[in-house]
Amino acid sequence: MKKKIWDFWAKNYSKLWVQKYSLGPTRTKVKHIISSYLSIEESTAMSLLDVGCGTGELLYELQGVKGLQRSGLDFSKGMIEESQKKNKDIKHYVLDVQELDKIERKFNIITCTHSLPYYPSQSDIIKKIHSLLEKDGLAVFAFASGNNWFDKIILLFVKLTTGPASYPSDKDFKKLIDGLFQIEKREVIKIKPYMPTIAVYSLKKV
Ligand SMILES: C[S@@+](CC[C@H](N)C(=O)[O-])C[C@H]1O[C@@H](n2cnc3c(N)ncnc32)[C@H](O)[C@@H]1O
């Protein structure tokens, strides 16, 4: 059921109205964070893995970033097929995040946007992402944050379209990353008052 719902959305995902007020603005923020990171890092070749990449919009928008070797992972074949259409030359992993340890390499940058709330064991997955990240790497997590009652109520409606989800509050997220990551920056996106708050975390390994 979980995978099927994303296969169902795959064909029309890039046309959904949430692209305008939620997913698109998140990508803009994440691209900005990545550009800043790349501008201060001295290496000319950087690898990036987008976990839960969906139809690959972020990967597509990052094309042309000099020296950035992009790759994406998602468990939905439908989503990956759409991503492959627009990101022809990049590596895609059709994998459940629970199997992240099957990837036998590390990355300089790992992004995970609007995907964490759907993972069965968020704590285990964050540990796996931590292991996949290079020592001085950057991890960026963005998700609708169940921080207050308003957000929680709105997110009940979102769940009707996505299936089971658990949206971490700031407090929950801090617990999830405790001992693994330190927060470099926490930013918030709220384009419309009726949209849930989106938290964007830039993290470094402890
Ligand atoms: C709301 S979409 C977000 C897609 C994209 N990151 C974005 O920001 O537009 C959530 C994505 O997470 C993927 N996903 C959910 N649970 C997953 C899991 N256990 N393993 C891998 N991918 C998963 C879904 O297939 C879907 O593509």
The ligand as an ORCA input file, in Angstrom:
! r2SCAN-3c Opt
* xyz 0 1
  C       6.211     13.612     -0.765
  S       7.316     12.704     -1.788
  C       8.722     13.783     -1.813
  C       9.472     13.687     -3.108
  C      10.599     14.716     -3.254
  N      11.662     14.484     -2.314
  C      10.061     16.114     -3.119
  O      10.512     16.858     -2.216
  O       9.213     16.504     -3.923
  C       7.859     11.384     -0.730
  C       8.773     10.416     -1.463
  O       9.365      9.539     -0.502
  C       9.378      8.234     -1.052
  N       9.409      7.261      0.039
  C       8.506      7.108      1.053
  N       8.848      6.090      1.850
  C      10.004      5.572      1.336
  C      10.839      4.494      1.709
  N      10.556      3.721      2.775
  N      11.939      4.253      0.964
  C      12.243      5.013     -0.120
  N      11.472      6.044     -0.537
  C      10.368      6.324      0.188
  C       8.081      8.157     -1.870
  O       8.114      7.127     -2.832
  C       8.033      9.555     -2.473
  O       8.673      9.608     -3.721
*
